[in-house]
Amino acid sequence: MEFLLLFLLPLILGSIFLGWQRKVKVKHRVSGVEKYCFTGYSWTYFFFGFFIPIFRGEIAIGIFHLIFTMLTFGIFQLIMPFLYNKQSSIRLLTSGWELNDTEDKMSFAKSKIGISS
């Protein structure tokens, strides 16, 4: 029982302090392609680790995360769910993508990412 609580503690703390993972629509300024970025605690990263950047098309980032996870004997895996969604969103928004969703979702995303309106 204690092991289960200890295992789920980062998930519980992340949800309390960062909120549940939410998706926000983004649109590429030049091509008009739309996809989602995510804000809040990355419970998907908590469970699937370095595969998440790979699935989202960030293969080099995923490989670095795998290396860091191995070098830190898994500690990196416990820290990254707190950071990954924000870092991923910042990478998207600084490479030609812009928020393109409802006003309340965009203002929530801006507050979580740290964008001043």
N, C-alpha and C positions, 0 to 999 in steps of 0.2 A: 504494500500500500504506500509506504513512504517513497519507494522507488518511482512509482507512478506519479505521485505528487511532485517529486523532484524533477522528473522528466517533463511534466506539463507546466512547471513553474514559469519558464520563459514565455510560453504561449499565453498563460493567464496574465502575467505582468505586461506583456506586449499589448494584449487586448485592452487592458485597463489604461495604460499610459498613451498608447498611440491610436487606439481604436481599431475596429475591425477593418480588414482590407476592403477597400472600395475601388471600383473601377470607374475611370473617367475617360470619356471619349477625347481623342486628340486627332488632329488633321494635319497632314503635311502641307506646308505653305505652297510649295511648287507643284507637286503632283496631285494634290487633292485626296490622296489615299487616307482613309480613316482607320484607326485602330484604338486600342485602349492602353492607358497607363494606369498604374495602381498606386494607391496611397494607403497609409496606415501600416499596421504590423503585418508582415508577410508570413501568414501561416502556411502558405504554399512552400516558401523557402524553408520554414521550420521542418516540414515533413519530407520535402524532396531535395533540399540542398542545392548543390551546384547545377543540378539539372534544370532548374528554373531559368537561369540566364541563357542556357543553351536552347531551351524550348522557346524563349522569347527572342531568339536570333542573336544573342550576344555570346557567341561561341568562345571568343578569347577571354571574356570576363568569366565564363563558366569554367574554363580550364584553370585560370588563376585561382578561382575560388576552390577548386578541387585541390590544387597544390597547397594553398594556405590551410585548408582543412586537414590535410595529411600532416603538414608541418606542425600544426598546433594540436594534433591528436584529437580533433573534433571540436575544440573550443570555438574556433572560428564559425563553425556551423551553428552554435548557440547565439553568437553575437549578431551575425548578418541578418536574421529576420527583422531586427530592429532598424536596420539601415538600408536594406536592399531596395525597397520600393521607392524611397526618397531618392536614392542615388540613380536608380534606373529612370525615374521620371525626369530628373535634372538632365541626364544624358540625352533623353528624347527632346526636351524643350530647348536645349542649347544646340540641337542639330537640325533645325528646320521644322519642328513640329510645334503646334500651338493647341492649347485647350479649346475644345469645341463641344461643349455639353451644356446642360441647363445651368443657369446662373448659380443656384445653390450648390451644385456639384463642383462647379469651377471655383467658387469661393472657398469651399471646404478643401479642395485640392491645393489651392494657393496657400492656405494657412498651414497645411501639413507639409508642403514642400518648402515653404519659406519665401514665397513670392509676395512682394508688396504690391498692392493694386494701385 
